[in-house]
């Protein structure tokens, strides 16, 4: 199946509208990550836009992909930002990008099939589940219930905060299930909009940042600093996003009707993701990743021209340079983010379950039960192992290593 745009020329106006549509598809998720981690939404938009252009340059402009903020890194980035600051998170993100380049080299050396053998659904399913389940406890405390003395705790009554959460969740469910067309692709954005309106009614919105912001301004970039502790927390997650990347590129190619593993090559798409992530870390933005939301837009419109994604990237950069918009994003109350997170992180965990289900694994085999059980318990229990001073394995990185090793050493027939 050839790209529709190779047969039909679009006017500049239609091309622009289609590009803006892609921005709205990724907007909610891309700005949600910095809102949850303590990074700046304007920086996230800027680095997503530039990162997308970098990706298209490296992949010869052949893959209709938009890069946005990766959810897999939320827990690690949040922990580093809270403990050491944005600069050290940036250093960890840069090393994660470098790890992408290493993985791209391995793909070139060993081939795609051999690399996949280390990360079958038996391993990737629990890894994805751990991402969602690790984030879940902090949603209630940090964004809804709050702790005494926090900004969240001072927001009205607990009942009012839960009303906002309910409004957001119900909106996202209704849009995802019952709404047709393009708006079905942006339940997060619509949920935030409804939650924001309800928050205004309760007087939870502080407009001071908007009043004080300049109309046009460079986002508050933060240059990176490097620390082994921050790197050990953030960089290993690239192993998880590596498999997410393979899934996204496979899906994108299926929609478009092309094998992007062969042309321009999986190694090029990995390098594109890695360099874009390094650029984001250089300026204090979240790590970048391919977005399924944009693949959904491709499926709906049946227009696959990569140039439209580049138009979307430019539009995201323009949004990042408008200071008032960045300030507006900062006024979104925590309960709104809490409502979005409840469904979002639960869905991430559910995707892990779906990964296991679609693989048709035989759960009567002790081998499969052992791998999944040990990964979940060790990944969620908070256990840490110190490798050398300042370097620890815990959570996702620990679970990934356990899963990869057990998958290789345990006999398949038990």
C-alpha positions as CSV (number, residue, x, y, z in Angstrom):
1,X,0.0,0.0,0.0
2,X,1.5,3.3,-1.1
3,X,1.2,6.5,0.9
4,X,-1.9,8.5,0.0
5,X,0.1,11.7,-0.3
6,X,2.2,10.2,-3.0
7,X,-1.0,10.1,-5.2
8,X,-2.7,13.2,-3.9
9,X,-1.1,16.6,-3.4
10,X,-2.4,18.5,-0.4
11,X,-2.7,22.3,-0.2
12,X,-0.5,24.1,2.3
13,X,-3.6,24.9,4.4
14,X,-4.7,21.2,4.6
15,X,-1.1,20.1,5.4
16,X,-1.0,22.7,8.2
17,X,-4.3,21.5,9.7
18,X,-3.2,17.9,9.5
19,X,0.1,18.8,11.2
20,X,-1.8,20.7,14.0
21,X,-4.0,17.7,14.5
22,X,-0.9,15.5,15.2
23,X,0.2,18.1,17.8
24,X,-3.2,17.8,19.6
25,X,-2.9,14.0,19.5
26,X,0.4,14.1,21.4
27,X,-0.1,17.3,23.3
28,X,-1.8,15.9,26.4
29,X,0.7,13.1,27.0
30,X,3.8,15.1,26.2
31,X,3.0,17.9,28.7
32,X,1.7,15.5,31.2
33,X,5.2,13.9,31.7
34,X,6.9,17.2,32.7
35,X,4.0,18.1,34.9
36,X,4.4,14.8,36.8
37,X,8.1,14.9,37.0
38,X,8.9,18.5,37.8
39,X,10.3,19.4,34.4
40,X,9.1,22.3,32.4
41,X,6.2,21.7,29.9
42,X,7.6,24.4,27.4
43,X,11.0,22.7,27.4
44,X,9.2,19.3,26.7
45,X,7.3,20.8,23.8
46,X,10.4,22.4,22.3
47,X,12.6,19.2,22.7
48,X,9.8,17.0,21.3
49,X,9.5,19.3,18.2
50,X,13.2,19.5,17.6
51,X,13.7,15.8,18.5
52,X,11.1,14.9,15.9
53,X,13.0,16.9,13.2
54,X,16.2,15.1,14.3
55,X,14.5,11.7,14.0
56,X,13.3,12.5,10.5
57,X,16.7,13.7,9.4
58,X,18.4,10.5,10.6
59,X,15.7,8.2,9.1
60,X,15.9,10.0,5.7
61,X,12.4,11.5,6.2
62,X,10.8,8.1,5.5
63,X,9.0,7.3,8.8
64,X,5.8,9.2,9.7
65,X,6.6,9.5,13.4
66,X,6.3,12.2,16.1
67,X,8.5,11.9,19.2
68,X,7.1,12.9,22.6
69,X,7.8,12.6,26.3
70,X,8.3,9.0,27.3
71,X,6.1,7.7,30.2
72,X,8.5,4.9,31.0
73,X,11.0,7.3,32.6
74,X,8.4,9.1,34.9
75,X,9.3,7.4,38.1
76,X,13.0,7.6,37.7
77,X,13.0,11.3,36.5
78,X,10.7,12.3,39.3
79,X,13.0,10.7,41.9
80,X,16.1,12.4,40.5
81,X,14.5,15.8,40.1
82,X,13.2,15.7,43.7
83,X,16.5,14.5,45.1
84,X,19.2,16.2,42.9
85,X,17.4,18.6,40.5
86,X,16.6,18.9,36.8
87,X,20.3,19.2,35.7
88,X,21.2,15.7,37.0
89,X,18.0,14.2,35.4
90,X,19.3,15.7,32.2
91,X,22.6,13.9,32.6
92,X,20.8,10.6,33.1
93,X,18.6,11.2,30.1
94,X,21.7,11.8,27.9
95,X,23.2,8.5,29.0
96,X,19.9,6.8,28.2
97,X,20.1,8.3,24.7
98,X,23.7,6.9,24.4
99,X,22.4,3.5,25.4
100,X,20.0,3.7,22.4
101,X,23.0,4.1,20.2
102,X,24.6,1.1,21.7
103,X,21.4,-0.9,21.1
104,X,21.4,0.3,17.5
105,X,24.9,-1.0,17.1
106,X,23.9,-4.4,18.5
107,X,21.0,-4.5,16.0
108,X,23.4,-3.9,13.2
109,X,25.8,-6.6,14.5
110,X,23.5,-9.3,15.5
111,X,20.3,-8.6,13.6
112,X,16.8,-7.8,14.8
113,X,15.7,-11.3,15.5
114,X,18.5,-12.2,17.8
115,X,18.0,-8.9,19.8
116,X,14.3,-9.7,20.2
117,X,15.2,-13.1,21.7
118,X,16.4,-11.4,24.8
119,X,13.1,-9.5,25.3
120,X,10.2,-11.9,24.5
121,X,6.7,-11.1,25.8
122,X,7.5,-13.2,28.9
123,X,10.0,-10.5,29.9
124,X,8.5,-7.3,28.4
125,X,5.0,-7.9,29.7
126,X,6.0,-7.8,33.4
127,X,8.4,-4.9,32.7
128,X,5.5,-2.8,31.3
129,X,3.3,-3.8,34.3
130,X,6.0,-2.7,36.7
131,X,6.1,0.8,35.1
132,X,2.4,1.4,35.7
133,X,2.2,-0.2,39.2
134,X,5.3,1.6,40.4
135,X,3.8,4.9,39.6
136,X,0.3,4.2,41.1
137,X,0.9,4.8,44.8
138,X,2.3,8.2,44.3
139,X,-0.7,9.4,42.3
140,X,-3.0,9.4,45.3
141,X,-0.6,10.9,47.8
142,X,1.1,13.5,45.6
143,X,-1.8,14.7,43.4
144,X,-5.0,14.0,45.3
145,X,-4.8,13.3,49.0
146,X,-1.6,15.4,49.6
147,X,0.5,15.6,52.7
148,X,0.2,18.2,55.4
149,X,2.0,21.4,54.3
150,X,1.9,20.6,50.6
151,X,0.2,22.7,48.0
152,X,-2.2,19.8,47.2
153,X,-3.2,19.5,50.9
154,X,-4.1,23.2,50.9
155,X,-6.5,22.9,47.9
156,X,-10.0,23.0,49.3
157,X,-11.5,19.9,50.8
158,X,-10.5,16.3,50.0
159,X,-14.1,15.9,48.6
160,X,-13.6,18.7,46.2
161,X,-10.3,17.2,45.0
162,X,-12.0,13.9,44.4
163,X,-14.8,15.6,42.4
164,X,-12.2,17.0,40.1
165,X,-10.5,13.6,39.7
166,X,-13.9,12.0,39.0
167,X,-14.7,14.6,36.3
168,X,-11.4,13.9,34.6
169,X,-11.7,10.1,34.7
170,X,-15.3,10.1,33.5
171,X,-14.5,12.5,30.6
172,X,-11.6,10.3,29.5
173,X,-13.7,7.1,29.7
174,X,-16.6,8.7,27.8
175,X,-14.4,10.1,25.1
176,X,-12.4,6.9,24.7
177,X,-15.5,4.7,24.5
178,X,-18.3,6.7,23.0
179,X,-16.9,9.6,21.0
180,X,-16.1,9.0,17.3
181,X,-13.5,10.6,15.0
182,X,-10.5,12.7,15.8
183,X,-11.5,13.6,19.4
184,X,-11.4,10.0,20.4
185,X,-7.7,10.2,19.9
186,X,-7.3,13.0,22.6
187,X,-9.1,11.8,25.7
188,X,-6.2,13.0,27.9
189,X,-6.4,16.5,26.5
190,X,-10.2,16.7,26.9
191,X,-10.0,15.2,30.4
192,X,-7.5,17.9,31.4
193,X,-9.8,20.6,29.9
194,X,-12.9,19.4,31.8
195,X,-10.9,19.0,35.0
196,X,-9.4,22.5,34.6
197,X,-12.9,24.0,34.2
198,X,-14.1,22.2,37.4
199,X,-11.0,23.4,39.2
200,X,-11.8,27.0,38.2
201,X,-15.3,26.6,39.8
202,X,-13.7,25.4,43.0
203,X,-11.1,28.3,42.9
204,X,-8.1,26.0,42.6
205,X,-6.5,27.8,39.7
206,X,-3.8,30.5,40.3
207,X,-3.5,32.8,37.3
208,X,-0.4,34.6,38.6
209,X,2.1,32.7,36.4
210,X,0.1,33.6,33.3
211,X,0.0,37.3,34.3
212,X,3.8,37.4,35.0
213,X,4.8,35.4,31.8
214,X,6.1,37.1,28.7
215,X,4.2,36.7,25.5
216,X,7.2,35.3,23.7
217,X,10.2,33.8,25.6
218,X,12.7,31.0,25.3
219,X,11.8,28.0,27.5
220,X,13.8,27.8,30.8
221,X,16.5,25.4,29.5
222,X,18.7,23.6,32.0
223,X,22.2,22.3,31.1
224,X,22.9,18.8,32.3
225,X,25.1,17.6,35.1
226,X,26.3,14.0,35.5
227,X,26.1,11.9,38.6
228,X,26.4,8.1,38.8
229,X,23.4,7.8,41.0
230,X,21.1,9.7,38.6
231,X,22.5,7.8,35.7
232,X,21.9,4.4,37.3
233,X,18.3,5.3,38.0
234,X,17.4,6.7,34.6
235,X,19.6,5.1,31.9
236,X,18.6,1.4,32.3
237,X,15.0,2.3,31.4
238,X,16.2,2.6,27.8
239,X,16.1,-1.2,27.8
240,X,12.3,-1.0,28.3
241,X,11.8,1.8,25.8
242,X,13.9,-0.2,23.3
243,X,11.1,-2.8,23.2
244,X,8.4,-0.1,23.1
245,X,10.2,1.4,20.1
246,X,10.2,-1.9,18.3
247,X,6.5,-2.2,18.9
248,X,5.7,1.3,17.8
249,X,7.8,1.1,14.6
250,X,6.1,-2.3,13.8
251,X,2.7,-0.8,14.3
252,X,3.5,2.3,12.3
253,X,4.8,0.3,9.4
254,X,1.7,-1.9,9.5
255,X,-0.6,1.1,9.2
256,X,1.4,2.7,6.4
257,X,2.0,-0.6,4.6
258,X,5.8,-0.5,4.7
259,X,8.6,-2.4,6.5
260,X,10.6,0.3,8.3
261,X,12.8,-2.3,9.8
262,X,14.3,-2.7,6.4
263,X,14.1,0.8,5.0
264,X,15.4,3.0,6.6
265,X,16.3,0.3,9.1
266,X,15.6,-0.4,12.8
267,X,19.1,0.8,13.6
268,X,18.3,4.3,12.1
269,X,15.0,4.6,14.0
270,X,16.8,3.7,17.2
271,X,19.6,6.2,16.5
272,X,16.9,8.8,15.8
273,X,15.3,8.2,19.1
274,X,18.6,8.1,20.9
275,X,20.0,11.4,19.5
276,X,16.6,13.1,20.1
277,X,16.7,11.9,23.7
278,X,20.2,13.2,24.1
279,X,19.2,16.6,22.8
280,X,16.3,16.7,25.2
281,X,18.6,15.8,28.2
282,X,21.0,18.6,27.0
283,X,18.3,21.2,27.5
284,X,16.5,19.8,30.5
285,X,13.6,18.1,28.7
286,X,12.2,14.6,29.2
287,X,13.4,11.6,27.1
288,X,11.7,11.2,23.7
289,X,9.9,8.3,22.3
290,X,7.7,7.3,19.4
291,X,4.0,8.0,20.0
292,X,1.2,5.6,19.4
293,X,-1.3,8.5,19.4
294,X,0.2,9.8,16.2
295,X,0.1,6.4,14.6
296,X,-3.7,6.4,15.4
297,X,-4.1,9.7,13.6
298,X,-2.4,8.1,10.5
299,X,-4.9,5.2,10.6
300,X,-7.9,7.5,10.8
301,X,-6.8,10.0,8.1
302,X,-5.2,7.5,5.7
303,X,-2.6,10.2,5.0
304,X,0.9,9.0,5.8
305,X,3.2,11.8,4.4
306,X,6.1,12.2,6.9
307,X,6.2,15.9,5.9
308,X,3.0,16.4,7.9
309,X,4.7,15.2,11.0
310,X,7.5,17.7,10.4
311,X,4.9,20.4,10.2
312,X,3.6,19.2,13.5
313,X,7.1,19.4,15.0
314,X,7.5,23.0,13.9
315,X,4.1,23.9,15.4
316,X,5.2,22.3,18.7
317,X,8.3,24.4,18.7
318,X,6.3,27.6,18.1
319,X,4.0,26.7,21.0
320,X,7.0,26.3,23.3
321,X,8.2,29.8,22.5
322,X,4.9,31.4,23.5
323,X,5.5,32.2,27.2
324,X,1.8,32.6,28.0
325,X,1.1,29.0,26.9
326,X,3.9,27.6,29.0
327,X,2.6,29.5,32.0
328,X,-1.0,28.3,31.4
329,X,0.2,24.7,31.5
330,X,1.8,25.3,34.9
331,X,-1.5,26.5,36.3
332,X,-3.1,23.0,35.9
333,X,-4.0,21.9,39.4
334,X,-2.5,18.7,40.8
335,X,-5.9,16.9,41.2
336,X,-6.4,17.2,37.4
337,X,-3.1,15.4,36.9
338,X,-4.1,12.9,39.5
339,X,-7.3,12.1,37.6
340,X,-5.4,11.6,34.3
341,X,-2.8,9.5,36.0
342,X,-5.2,7.1,37.6
343,X,-6.4,5.9,34.3
344,X,-3.2,6.4,32.4
345,X,-0.9,4.4,34.7
346,X,-3.5,1.7,35.1
347,X,-3.7,1.4,31.4
348,X,0.1,1.1,31.2
349,X,0.0,-1.8,33.6
350,X,-2.9,-3.3,31.6
351,X,-0.8,-3.1,28.4
352,X,1.7,-5.3,30.1
353,X,-1.1,-7.8,30.9
354,X,-2.2,-7.6,27.3
355,X,1.3,-8.3,26.1
356,X,1.3,-11.6,28.1
357,X,-2.1,-12.5,26.9
358,X,-1.5,-12.0,23.2
359,X,1.7,-14.1,23.5
360,X,-0.5,-17.1,24.4
361,X,2.0,-18.1,27.1
362,X,1.4,-21.5,28.8
363,X,1.0,-20.6,32.5
364,X,0.9,-24.3,33.5
365,X,4.7,-24.2,32.9
366,X,6.7,-23.4,36.1
367,X,9.3,-21.6,34.0
368,X,6.8,-18.9,32.9
369,X,5.4,-18.5,36.4
370,X,8.8,-18.2,38.0
371,X,10.0,-15.5,35.6
372,X,6.9,-13.3,35.9
373,X,6.7,-13.8,39.7
374,X,10.3,-12.9,40.5
375,X,10.2,-9.9,38.1
376,X,7.0,-8.5,39.7
377,X,8.1,-9.0,43.3
378,X,11.6,-7.8,42.9
379,X,10.5,-4.9,40.7
380,X,7.8,-3.7,43.0
381,X,9.1,-4.5,46.5
382,X,11.6,-1.6,46.7
383,X,14.6,-4.0,47.1
384,X,17.9,-2.4,46.1
385,X,21.2,-4.0,45.4
386,X,24.4,-1.9,45.5
387,X,26.8,-2.9,42.6
388,X,29.5,-0.3,43.4
389,X,29.4,2.8,45.5
390,X,26.6,5.0,44.3
391,X,25.3,2.5,41.8
392,X,22.2,0.5,42.7
393,X,19.9,-1.9,40.9
394,X,16.2,-1.5,41.9
395,X,12.7,-1.4,40.4
396,X,12.6,-1.6,36.6
397,X,16.4,-2.1,36.0
398,X,16.5,-5.0,38.6
399,X,13.4,-6.7,37.2
400,X,14.7,-6.4,33.6
401,X,18.0,-8.0,34.4
402,X,16.3,-10.8,36.4
403,X,13.9,-11.4,33.5
404,X,16.5,-11.5,30.8
405,X,18.8,-13.9,32.7
406,X,16.0,-16.3,33.8
407,X,14.5,-16.4,30.3
408,X,17.9,-17.5,28.9
409,X,19.0,-20.0,31.6
410,X,15.7,-21.8,32.5
411,X,14.8,-24.7,30.3
412,X,11.8,-24.1,28.1
413,X,10.1,-27.4,28.7
414,X,9.5,-27.1,32.5
